Amino acid sequence: MGMDLRSGSPYWLLKNGILETYPPLRKDTSSEVTVIGGGITGALIAHHLVESGAETLLLDRRDIASGSTAASTSLLLHETDIHLKDLVERLGERDGSRIYRMGLEAIDVIERLAGEGVEDCGFERKPCLYLASKRSHARELRDEYACRARLGFDVDYLEPRELEERFGLEGPGAILSRGNAQVDPFRLTHHLLGRLTSKGLRIHDRTGVIGFERERGRLSLVTDRGARVRTRKVVFATGYESQQFLKQRVGSLKTTFAVASEPLESLDGWPERCLLWETARPYFYLRSTPDRRALMGGADRRYSKGPVSATTIRRQARKIERRFRSLFPRIEMEIAHAWSGTFAETRDGLSYIGETPEFPDAFFALSYGANGITFAVVAGRILTDLCLGRTCPDAHLFRFDR
Ligand SMILES: Cc1cc2nc3c(=O)[nH]c(=O)nc-3n(C[C@H](O)[C@H](O)[C@H](O)COP(=O)(O)OP(=O)(O)OC[C@H]3O[C@@H](n4cnc5c(N)ncnc54)[C@H](O)[C@@H]3O)c2cc1C
């Protein structure tokens, strides 16, 4: 069995219930490409593969979307945990700004996918405030703003007075950016996969992959139900459980916490229900839901094995609540649901997407970091190219041997 990817009561599971169950794999089968993992990353990769005409099979050891995806607060940010200024310093202007642009393009893709069909996946465009948590962070933030503005990103810098006048917020300064959004990640994953089955995608959930063998030039995946899958290529969209398949250590695990409030009566001092995050690490972050809840998170801790206790969830939720109250003293907020989830950070703040030397014909989509969902779209595009033997000009940015 896998890790405890989440504990407590994630809001999306309560809100949506079980949306769809797929049959487990009971007989041997074969496919050109097999995606392991049916969270938002696997769904977005399957989308790119199917649209490119690849015969695709998707397996998940759990129910679809019930891993980290169910726990995600799902702010869609084009900004990475690493400032653009620092990316530019490390990678140069072209590659640094390309990473932020890819984020914007990915959010456009999610907007289109969430809007196709009749299903409402709760996609909404939102302005986003990136707040200086302390006065001493304001200078760094101004430099970051200057870099983004110079490279053509749609941003404003708000000095304390403008922050107060336009957003009613007290703070040493903030970057206001456009292009970000929010979505219901559980519904989006189900919506995408459901539609893809009508385009030929085969899905088996509650079917775990426990081994790999090579037979006559093809991979053979061994499942916990005994049935095997013969496949030319395999994509690991196995989220935070992926490390077990890899020699290279790619991320350090953390436990993070999230809270959904009761629907808010007043939104006084939260204009446009903007997205908000801050310069402190770990940071507090905030969005809303279509039914007027505040959905927020932070209070990260070192990862420890096993389920997180109700007492720890309650304690960390109180920390998140206090930060909300300090920012929005005029809003009455009551905690409705609180939960924890595993996530991972990489050393340079960027996802790992691509091949590893120890695993021929296999590709990994480790869209780690705070904006894992946005970068899952990027993983879908890059890995589809690699699976189909095409070159992808963005692949070098996320390679394992970068
Ligand atoms: C509390 C919290 C808040 C977050 N907030 C944000 C946010 O605001 N914005 C954002 O972009 N990201 C956010 N993230 C990160 C984001 O949720 C993740 O990047 C994303 O959900 C990862 O999706 P995934 O499909 O890769 O992983 P998962 O959803 O975990 O899916 C992986 C799937 O692989 C399956 N699997 C694993 N091993 C096997 C195997 N051997 N055989 C078969 N199946 C297997 C698992 O069962 C699982 O369903 C947050 C994460 C948490 C925990």
The ligand as a Gaussian input file, in Angstrom:
#p B3LYP/6-31G(d) Opt

LIG

0 1
 C       -2.854000      20.822000       0.883000
 C       -2.278000      21.003000      -0.489000
 C       -2.462000      22.197000      -1.146000
 C       -1.960000      22.368000      -2.438000
 N       -2.222000      23.534000      -3.079000
 C       -1.852000      23.683000      -4.357000
 C       -2.230000      24.829000      -5.078000
 O       -2.856000      25.737000      -4.529000
 N       -1.868000      24.916000      -6.390000
 C       -1.166000      23.913000      -7.006000
 O       -0.882000      24.036000      -8.207000
 N       -0.780000      22.816000      -6.351000
 C       -1.116000      22.687000      -5.044000
 N       -0.756000      21.550000      -4.362000
 C        0.018000      20.541000      -5.082000
 C       -0.905000      19.762000      -6.003000
 O       -2.034000      19.348000      -5.291000
 C       -0.175000      18.575000      -6.567000
 O        0.867000      19.051000      -7.400000
 C       -1.087000      17.702000      -7.409000
 O       -2.279000      17.365000      -6.785000
 C       -0.326000      16.441000      -7.730000
 O       -1.116000      15.684000      -8.572000
 P       -0.631000      14.268000      -9.022000
 O       -1.640000      13.786000      -9.979000
 O        0.783000      14.374000      -9.458000
 O       -0.628000      13.454000      -7.657000
 P       -1.829000      12.607000      -6.991000
 O       -3.103000      13.357000      -7.019000
 O       -1.358000      12.120000      -5.674000
 O       -1.972000      11.415000      -7.999000
 C       -0.994000      10.379000      -8.090000
 C       -1.757000       9.110000      -8.236000
 O       -0.845000       8.056000      -8.498000
 C       -1.351000       6.902000      -7.909000
 N       -0.253000       5.944000      -7.720000
 C        0.889000       6.111000      -7.018000
 N        1.666000       5.006000      -7.095000
 C        0.995000       4.124000      -7.868000
 C        1.270000       2.790000      -8.321000
 N        2.393000       2.162000      -7.999000
 N        0.340000       2.173000      -9.098000
 C       -0.810000       2.809000      -9.445000
 N       -1.118000       4.055000      -9.032000
 C       -0.228000       4.713000      -8.274000
 C       -1.935000       7.368000      -6.582000
 O       -2.914000       6.485000      -6.096000
 C       -2.501000       8.735000      -6.950000
 O       -3.882000       8.743000      -7.205000
 C       -1.220000      21.340000      -3.070000
 C       -1.019000      20.141000      -2.406000
 C       -1.534000      19.953000      -1.132000
 C       -1.323000      18.645000      -0.445000

